[in-house]
């Protein structure tokens, strides 16, 4: 009888924890949705990988391999696109801290930088996957970068760690799925009870107007500096002058 009672209590606790996890993920979406803009609406994401290759903007072999991989996935079903992008980025680089990878404590790597360095932190992985899926036709509103606290994701994870994932509203009935660099399977957010979301954003909802780019006294944000690097590498993601 005691065993049955313990089992019922365990199941009740697991169900409550799962419900709480779903609510937190949904809250992360609501926060991002409220602040969304249409900064990326005019970008032809679907043809961007081909354009970058044809214009010669991908000047290194690893970037060309990445863009060619995207081009080969254009006609594939959504589940194949998600799994292939997740696997490609995960196997192309190793997880490491910003300090170990770049000699800085908070560095945002573009996909080109990540692939050529062959290591980066979880945010670099998530951003590379986001750009990949945008070029595969996934609508920007369905892709969100989420900062989390991870605990117990792997047996070796003995204490909570800050960890970033890509969340995609791509599951059944647009349910949220998680593309991760630690847990390499694509799993519905509601099942990721090892992750506690703390913040969420869509990088291309932010703007970096020409006037600010030309203002030598203006100090751009981390996201704006990232956008500027992408622009310099051929991604037409900035606001028009």
C-alpha angles and dihedrals in degrees: 000000000000090000092052091049092050091049092051091049091049092051091047091051092047091050092049091049091050092049091050091050092053091050092052093050091049090049089054089055093048092052092052094044093054092057097041121131134185097244092129098042095102096049116106094219096167094064097035098097091054092045093051091051096046093048092049094239090135097075100171132063096241093053091048090050089052094050092044089052089054092049091053090054098052096101097037124109117266095256091054091049092052096046094043094049092046092049095043095053094041094053095042096064142019127238113253137148121270089246093055093041103040109007090246132099097226115026125155110208122204115225089260091054093046094048095047094044089046091213139063142137128283093268090057089053093048093049092049090052091048092054091046093053092045088057089049091059102263107148113249092233090063095058123076133172108224127194112210144169109242121206126176096355089139130018090248093056099098098167136028115278134189108254135173126212138175115245118202126190088217107114130098108315086004092295114172118264126191123228106196140178095212103038098043096192116092103241132177112260092239090065095050096090087152090071126072111192115224104169140001137195145161108226095208092057086074122085134215105189121207091245091059092045089057094045107098091195095055117100108211121219123246090261092049091051089051091050090050091053091050090049091052089053093055103269108134095214103126127099114266115254 
